[in-house]
Amino acid sequence: MARSTNYFRKTLFSIIFDGDNKLRFVGLKYLPRWIVISIDIMILLTSYLITYAVVSQLTTDFYDVLPKSARFAITISVNIVFFFVYHTYAGLIRHTTPVDIVKLAMASGSTGLVIIAINYTYYFSTGNKIFLMPSLVLYLALSFTLLLLFRVSVKQVYHYFKNEGVSFDRKRVVVVGLDDTSIALGSSLMGNSHQPFQLVGFLGEHKNRYYQVYGKPVYQLKKGFVKHLKEIGVEGVVMISESLSRSDRNRIVEACIKHQITVYNAPMMEEVQNKNDLYKRIKPIVIEDLLGRTSIKLNDQIIASSLTGKTILITGGAGSIGSEIVRQVAAYLPGKMVIVDQSETALHELELELREKFPQLKFKAVLANVSNKHRMEKLFQHYKFSVVYHAAAYKHVPMIEKNPHEAIYVNVYGTRVVADLANAYGVDRFVMVSTDKAVNPTNVMGASKRAAEIYVQALQSQQGVSTKYITTRFGNVLGSNGSVIPHFKKQIQQGGPVTVTHPDIIRFFMTIPEACQLVLQAGTMGEGGEIYVFDMGKPVRIIDLAVKMIQLSGFEPYKDIDIKITGLRPGEKLFEELLSDESVTMPTHHRKIMRAKVESEPYILVEEQIGRIVRAAIRYDDSKVVKELKTLVPEFVSQNSVFEELDAELTNRDAG
């Protein structure tokens, strides 16, 4: 008995207890057909006995042509035969449908017709009846009802254990918003117990306390709303970040993380292929979601006209910025794309990605250094590029401060090589990716990028130059290689401390896709020689960023994860500028792109100064490199660096 009970339990449902002694649903199995038939036969036997007991209380006038056992055997046997005729046992009991109910009804009805036929055939032959008709009707009605009740009961038990078992692992959540997209999101979270969320209600701006959507209450998004959510057992808040303003989004997140309510970010519903895709893409909100801004509207027609069918060169194409430029350019179906980078692994991974995501794209991944003039010239000779996106650069401030000559090879000489070749081989547009660190630079990296800007501007002013040289300048991008956010994430995963160089240091942030979209748009603007500056929004205090990231990770700053101040690094400054004090900005037709009015230097002088800097770099004379950089970029004043003494030396020289 114990063995059969255990088997039945395993076949009907399976439930276990995990390490926390919480009930966890594992999975439901189907009932074998022989068990279904056995239960159905037991129901028939029970129905017949109940019928006989009821009828015998009403009358004793049973026909005595056949013994009671014979009548019993005939009725049950006929009914079982029709079970097999109509395959009433074939469907999964837990998924009983109207078709299964019809099969039961037909089996019962056919049984009744056969018994009636037997009864009256015998009657016409002998003048006697075998079965009492009221008894037959009661039996058929009772057996059909019990058979149906059995199936409905199993189905309800299945759904009960399915929902209850899974609900131990499902987070009780509310969806933010009452717009069509948010309501569609809420609808998708309902009715599927296998997904990780249990929808409790919606959170929105409304005054009616009894407002409901899909039968779920709508809670008021007002001061103190988190306290009410905690009282009703809400564990998470799901929002579509793109449908909320940055201020509303941050306000909700701030309130939730203070009360240990997890905030989840969901995609726009039109981007979702199916429900499984939706569940995979609903993830805890990260700092990039809070710093990111609304999507950018691009003039796709203009960008497409400059890229579609054209041959494009992207230097530094395997880096954080360069690889995103590659992806976005690929979407415009260029005729050919050549990707140059000196990082073998990163270039290989990008190549594999492009073959998978853009199978129709014609491209070539070239392992090369932009400072190798002969190698680069072979590419220009062979491919006849129309557009060049120059993203190749060394960018890590502390590392460059210790190796100035390497920055010159790539950031300055490499730019000169590619820019000169663009002019020599008739490239239509040359778009250089620069940085806010080029403005009033305090480190070698920023000064080297400013030197590159000065060179391409000076080259543009030369007679006979048809290439349009465009410079784009923006601040830090979220999640780029070596940037502060991946660094903080790693420190938090390791248990801290999170290190911040100065409590007052601030930075501008922009997402990589946003920055690259603006690079493509700016590349279509102007007649050459312009420096375009992007709207970076409001600056962010790095220490506030650290606090928020710790909180989003579920920890308490300074208690669970400590924050330590380490002091400014060599060449680092408290805040970055996008423009120098002498620069003037003018609006463009894109609201997030401004044009900086920066006067260019005479090409002959710039070329001579660049030559001196490169020669000093070839000799590994870092002091000479930095001194010549300061001559070309007079606003370059070192901070927290061994090269500060050169500023004093140059000041004394100028004074003398």
C-alpha positions, 0 to 999 in steps of 0.5 A: 500500500505504501509503495503504491501511494508513493508511486501515485504521488510521484506520478501526479506531482513532485514537490521537495523541500530545499535547503531553506526548508521552503516548499519548491515545485519541481514538476508534474508527471502524467498519470499512466493510462492504466491508472486512469482506466482503473480509476474510471472503472472504480467510479463506474462500480461506485456509481452502480452501487450508489444507484442500486442503493438509492433505487432499492429504497424507492422500489423493490420491483427489480426484474428477476430475469437475470441475477443482480450480478449479471445485470451489474456485469453487463452494464459495467462491461458495456461502459468499459467497452465504450471507454476504449471505443472513444479513448476517454483515457487518452487525454492528459487528465490535468489538461482536460478539454471540452473534447474530452468531456464530449468523449465521456458524454458519448461513452455514457450515451452509447452505453445507455443506447446499447443497454436499452437495445438489449433490454427491448430486444429481450422484451420483444422476444420474451415479453420480459425486461432485464433492466429497470429504466429509471435505474439506468438513467440514474446510473448514467447521470451519476457515473458521467458526473463523477467521471467529469468531477474526477477530471476537473478535480485533477486539473484543479489540483494540478494548477493549485500545486503548480501555482503554489509550488512555483510561487515560493520562488516568484517575486511579488511585483508591481508594474510602474505605469498605466500607459498601454506599454506598461499595461501590456507588460503587466498582462504578460506577467499574468497567467504563467506560473513558470515565469519568475514574477507574480503580478500584485498590481500596478503603480501609477499617478491616479486619484481613484483608490479603487482603480483596477487593471485586469482585476489587479489594484493600482497603487498610488505613486505618491510620497511614502508609496514604498511603505505601503508596498512593503506592507502588502508584501511587494518584493520588486518593482518592474519598470520600462525605463525608456517610458519614464523620464530620468527624474521619475525613474531615479526617484522611484529607484531611490525610494525602493533601494532604501527599503530593500525593494528590488527594481527591475528594468523591462524592455519595450514590449514592441522589442519582445519576440515572445513571453519567454524572451520578455522574462529573460530580458527583465533584469535588476536595474543597473547603474547604466539604466539610471544614467542613460537617457532617452533614445536619440532621434537620428536623421537616418536618411542623411546617414544612410546616404553617406554610408549605404553602399560605400566603402568604410574604414573604422580604425580602433574598430575592436574597442568599446567605441569603435566596435559600436560604430562598426555595429551601427554602420553595419545596419546601414548596409555599407558596400564594404567595411574594413575594421582595423585594430591591433588587439588580436583577441578583441578583433577576432571576437568582433569578427565572429559576432559580425558573421553571426549577426550580419551574415550579409555584411561584406567586411574585412578585419585587419590586424594592424597598427595605425602608426604603420604608414606602409601597412595603412597605405596598402589598405587605402590603395586597395579599398578606395575608402569613402568614409573613415571613422578614426577611433583608434587611440590609447585612452587610460590616463594613468598608463599614458602618463607613465608612457607618453611616447606610446601615446604619441605613436598612436594618438598623434602620429597614428592620427597624422598617418590616417588623416594624410592618407585620407587626403591623398586617396580622396576620402570624402569624410574623415571623422575623428573620435576625440574626448573631453580630456582634450579641453584644457588638458592636465595629462598626456592623454588629453594633450595628445588628443588635443594635438591630434585635433589641432593637426586635422584642423590644420590639415583641413585649412590646406589648399587643395584638401577635399576631404572633410575632417570632422572631430567629435568630442564627448565625455566618459561612456558607460561600460567602456573598457577600463571605465569606472563602472566596470571597475566599481562592479568588480570591486563590489563583487569582491566585497569592497572596498570601492575606491574613489580618488576624490570626494568631489570628483565629477564626470559626464557620462553617456551610453556607448550606443548614444555616443556612437549614434551622435558620431554618425550624425555629426559625421554627416554635418559641416564642411570640414574643420569643425569640432562637434561637442555632444550634450552630455547632460548633467555631471555625476559625482563619482562618489554618488555613483559608487553609493548608488551602485552598492545599493543597487547590488543589495548592500549598504554603503560604508557598512556592507561595502566600504568606500575609500578615498585614494587621492587623485591619480597622475594627470587626473582632474576634478572635472572635465570640460567639453569646451575651453574658455576661449571656445564658442558653441553654435547650435546645429540642426540636432539638439544634442550636437553643438559646434565648437568654434575653435581657430585652427593653427597654420599647417606649416607650424603644426606639422613642424611641431608634430614632427618634433614631438614624434621624433622625441617619441621615437627616441623614448625621450618622455620629458622632451615629448611632454615639453614639445606637447606643452609647446603645441598645446599651451593650455596643457598644464600637468596636475598630480604628475612628475611633469609639473616641473616642466610647467615651471620651466616653461613659465620661467623660459617665457618670462625670461 
